[in-house]
Amino acid sequence: MYGPLVLVGKLGTDGLTPANIRAEPTRPRTVPEYKSEPVAAPAFSVRSADPSTWLRRAGEAMEFRTVDQARDVALVPFHTLFDERYAVYWRVTRVG
């Protein structure tokens, strides 16, 4: 989170098509069934619990990017991301 905003990691659109980007409509209180397989979110290895050591501001005012990770990820406010895979929760391992 950044203040009151939930940040999500952008995981891209690989394999998403108009045929599988959204689940079919479902009845209330029913889990939708998506046609594509889920994508694993990358895990982060950090040397400090302080996010400022492994996150940096990116181009836009509310965009951040991980640094020195096996797969760096852009983090943006949840409400700004559409039609793309994303992750809210991450496995973070402290190393060193």
Contacts in CASP RR format, 6 or more apart in sequence:
PFRMAT RR
TARGET T0000
AUTHOR 0000-0000-0000
METHOD contacts of the structure
MODEL  1
MYGPLVLVGKLGTDGLTPANIRAEPTRPRTVPEYKSEPVAAPAFSVRSAD
PSTWLRRAGEAMEFRTVDQARDVALVPFHTLFDERYAVYWRVTRVG
1 7 0 8 1.000
2 62 0 8 1.000
2 64 0 8 1.000
2 77 0 8 1.000
5 62 0 8 1.000
5 77 0 8 1.000
5 78 0 8 1.000
5 79 0 8 1.000
6 77 0 8 1.000
6 78 0 8 1.000
6 88 0 8 1.000
7 64 0 8 1.000
7 75 0 8 1.000
7 76 0 8 1.000
7 77 0 8 1.000
7 78 0 8 1.000
8 75 0 8 1.000
8 76 0 8 1.000
8 77 0 8 1.000
8 78 0 8 1.000
8 81 0 8 1.000
8 86 0 8 1.000
8 87 0 8 1.000
8 88 0 8 1.000
9 41 0 8 1.000
9 73 0 8 1.000
9 74 0 8 1.000
9 75 0 8 1.000
9 76 0 8 1.000
9 86 0 8 1.000
9 87 0 8 1.000
9 88 0 8 1.000
10 73 0 8 1.000
10 74 0 8 1.000
10 75 0 8 1.000
10 76 0 8 1.000
10 81 0 8 1.000
10 84 0 8 1.000
10 85 0 8 1.000
10 86 0 8 1.000
11 39 0 8 1.000
11 41 0 8 1.000
11 73 0 8 1.000
11 84 0 8 1.000
11 85 0 8 1.000
11 86 0 8 1.000
11 87 0 8 1.000
12 84 0 8 1.000
12 85 0 8 1.000
13 83 0 8 1.000
13 84 0 8 1.000
13 85 0 8 1.000
14 39 0 8 1.000
15 36 0 8 1.000
16 36 0 8 1.000
16 83 0 8 1.000
16 84 0 8 1.000
16 85 0 8 1.000
19 35 0 8 1.000
20 34 0 8 1.000
20 35 0 8 1.000
20 36 0 8 1.000
21 36 0 8 1.000
21 83 0 8 1.000
23 32 0 8 1.000
23 33 0 8 1.000
23 34 0 8 1.000
23 35 0 8 1.000
24 32 0 8 1.000
24 33 0 8 1.000
26 32 0 8 1.000
26 33 0 8 1.000
39 85 0 8 1.000
41 87 0 8 1.000
41 89 0 8 1.000
41 90 0 8 1.000
41 91 0 8 1.000
42 69 0 8 1.000
42 70 0 8 1.000
42 71 0 8 1.000
42 73 0 8 1.000
42 90 0 8 1.000
43 70 0 8 1.000
43 90 0 8 1.000
43 91 0 8 1.000
43 92 0 8 1.000
43 93 0 8 1.000
44 54 0 8 1.000
44 66 0 8 1.000
44 69 0 8 1.000
44 90 0 8 1.000
44 91 0 8 1.000
44 92 0 8 1.000
44 93 0 8 1.000
45 69 0 8 1.000
45 70 0 8 1.000
45 92 0 8 1.000
45 93 0 8 1.000
45 94 0 8 1.000
45 95 0 8 1.000
46 53 0 8 1.000
46 54 0 8 1.000
46 92 0 8 1.000
46 93 0 8 1.000
46 94 0 8 1.000
46 95 0 8 1.000
47 53 0 8 1.000
47 54 0 8 1.000
47 94 0 8 1.000
47 95 0 8 1.000
47 96 0 8 1.000
48 54 0 8 1.000
48 94 0 8 1.000
49 94 0 8 1.000
54 66 0 8 1.000
54 67 0 8 1.000
54 68 0 8 1.000
54 69 0 8 1.000
55 64 0 8 1.000
55 65 0 8 1.000
55 66 0 8 1.000
55 67 0 8 1.000
55 75 0 8 1.000
56 64 0 8 1.000
56 65 0 8 1.000
56 67 0 8 1.000
57 63 0 8 1.000
57 64 0 8 1.000
57 65 0 8 1.000
58 64 0 8 1.000
58 65 0 8 1.000
58 74 0 8 1.000
60 76 0 8 1.000
62 76 0 8 1.000
62 77 0 8 1.000
62 80 0 8 1.000
63 74 0 8 1.000
63 75 0 8 1.000
63 76 0 8 1.000
64 74 0 8 1.000
64 75 0 8 1.000
64 76 0 8 1.000
65 72 0 8 1.000
65 73 0 8 1.000
65 74 0 8 1.000
65 75 0 8 1.000
66 72 0 8 1.000
66 73 0 8 1.000
66 75 0 8 1.000
73 87 0 8 1.000
78 86 0 8 1.000
78 88 0 8 1.000
END
